[in-house]
């Protein structure tokens, strides 16, 4: 479903992503782990079209996203890629439903259909009772679930998650882990995520270890890491 080949990125003379290639199948949850400064977030941002690579290709659903003009790349990203970050980045003046509607509005979906789809997705992530609440009225775990619903509402090909539980307590982090598994099983949703959470990494289908801008070409299966 996603195939990245020979990705490289430098900041000045420093290589941050160094000739990285990876393939991810539909319905697979892949975690990327490694020390701070290893290049994990830069790689994820390149895969998601938020940052430009100096070289390489990223094929999602057989389209090389990096070769698209800026406007078409933004349209492709809005349709095919969802993002979840450590901080939820919800608009404080909007309700949960309105926050989830935003990608649909950008896509041009009419208001009534957007609200219907947003509320359906909030039901799926367990927030059907919080449709009209604003972020200040939600717990940290609930806010992150709204962010996950927002990422999923366009039914993207892949979700890019950068430390999705990094700002949550243990119980809420576990709930998010379980939600990802549910979404994988229900929708065959693909996830690529950066994490320092060993429990989350062990729940994923595959763990890639990154260091000095490179990925270990022979990663051990999750749960059997050295």
N, C-alpha and C positions, 0 to 999 in steps of 0.2 A: 504493500500500500504506500509506503514511503521508502525511497531509496536515495541516500546521499552518497556522493562520490567525491573523494579527494578535496574535501573542504579545507580551505586555509584562510587564516585571517591574522594580520599583524597590526599592532598598534605601534607606530613608529618602526623601529627595527626589532621589536619583541614579538615573536610568534605566540599567539594566544590559542589559536586552533591550527593544528599542524597536520595536514594531509589526512583528515578523518573521513572514513567511509563507514556507513552502517545501513542496514535494511531492517524495516519493522513491518510485521504482517498485520493484517486487519484483525482487530479484536485482541491485540497483544498489549500488555502493559509492560513497558520497559523503564527501568530506573537507571539513572546515571549518577554515580557516586564518585567521590574523590575529594582531596583536600581543597581548601579555599585557594583560589587563584589557579586552579587546574584548567580553567577554560570552559567549565560546564555551562554556565549561564550564557556565555557568548555563543557556544554551539547551539543551545536551545533557541536563542534569538535568531540565529541564522536559519535554522530549520523552520522557524515560524515566520520568516520574512520580516522580522523586526530590525535586523541588522544585515549589512551586505557582506558577502564573502569576497575575498580577493581572488579566489579561484575555486572551482568545483561546481557541482550541480546538486539540486534538491528536486527530485521527482515526487510529486504527490498526485495520486490518481492519474499517473502517466503524463502529468504536465510539469515541465521544468520551471518551477516558480521563479527562479533567479533570472531567467531570461525574459520574463514579462516586463513590459513598461510599467512605470510606477503606479499609474492609475489602475491598470488591469491587475497588477500584483495585489493592490489593496482590495479590489473586488474579490479576487481569488481567495485571499486571506480571510475575508469576512465570511465567505461561503464554506470554506474547507477546513479552517483552523480555528479552534477555540483556545483561549488562554486563561490560566488560573495562576495567580501570583501569591506570594507570601502574604501580602496585604491586599484586601479585597477590592479596593479602588471603586467602591460604590458611590454614587452621587447622593449626598446627604439629604437633598430636598426631594428626592424621588422615593416612591414606595418600592417595596420588593418587586412587585409586578412591573412597574415602570423601568426599574433598573434592568430587569431581564429582557424587556422589550427593546432596549437600545440597539443591539445588533440587527434585529428585525427591521427597525425603522431605518437604519442605515442601508439595509438591503432593499428597502422600498416596499415592504409588506404593509398593507393597510392597517389602520389602528385597531379595528375590531379583531382581525385575524391575529395580529401581534399579541393582543391581550389574551386571547384564547390560548395561543401556543405558550406564552409565558406562564400562565397560570397552570397549564398542564405540566410544564416542566418543574414548576415549584412544588406541585403535588408529588411528582416523582422523587424529588430530593427531600421530601418529608416536611415541606413548609406550606402545605395547603391552608393551614390556619393562620398564616402570617402574610397573606397576599397584600394587604393594605398598609402594613407596617413600614416605617422608615428605618434606615440603618441604626439610628440612635436608639430605637426601640427593640433591637435584636441583640442577642448574645454574640460573642465572637464566632462561635461555631455556626450559628444561624447566618451570620453575615457571609461566612465563607461558603455556605451552601447556596446562598443567593448568587455569589460569584460563579459557582460551579454551574448553576442553572443557566446563568447568562452565557457561559462558555458553550453550553450544550444546546441552546435553544434553536440554533440554525442547523442542528444535526451535522456537525462538521466531520470531516474524515478523520481528524486527529485532534486530541487535546494536548497542548503543551503546558505543563505545570511546573513552575519554578518554586520549589520549597512550599508546596501547598499547605503543609501543616506546620510550618516553621513558627507561626505566631499563635498556635493553639495549645491548650493544655492537653494532658495525656488522654483524657476521655474524649474530648472533641476531635483530637487527631485520630484516634481509633475509629470514631464514627465516620470521618472522612475516608479513611482507608476502606472501610466496609462499603461505603457508598461507591467508590471507584470500582470495586469488585462487582457490585450489583449492576452498575452501568455497563461494565464489560460483558457480563453474562446476559443482560437484557437486550442491549443494543449492539453487541459486538463492537463496542466503542474502543478505539485505540487511544492509548495514553503514552506519552513520553514525559518523564518527570525527573527533575533534579531533586535530590533529597539528601539530607544528613541523618534522616530518621531510619535507623537500622530495622525497626519493626516494619515500616512501610516498604523498604527495599526487599525484605524477606517475603513480603506478600505479592510481589510482582512476578511476572513470568520470567523475566530475565534482567540481570543487573550488569551494566557496563561500568568498568572502572576507568576513570580518566585521570591522567596526571601529565603535567607539562604539555598540555595541549593535544595529547594523543589518547586514544582508547586502546586498552589492552586487547590485542586481536584474539585472545583465547580466554575470555572471562569465565570464571567458574559459575555454575548455576546458583541461583539465589538459595541461601541456606547452607551452602557448602563452600563459602568463601574462606580463603586462607586468612 
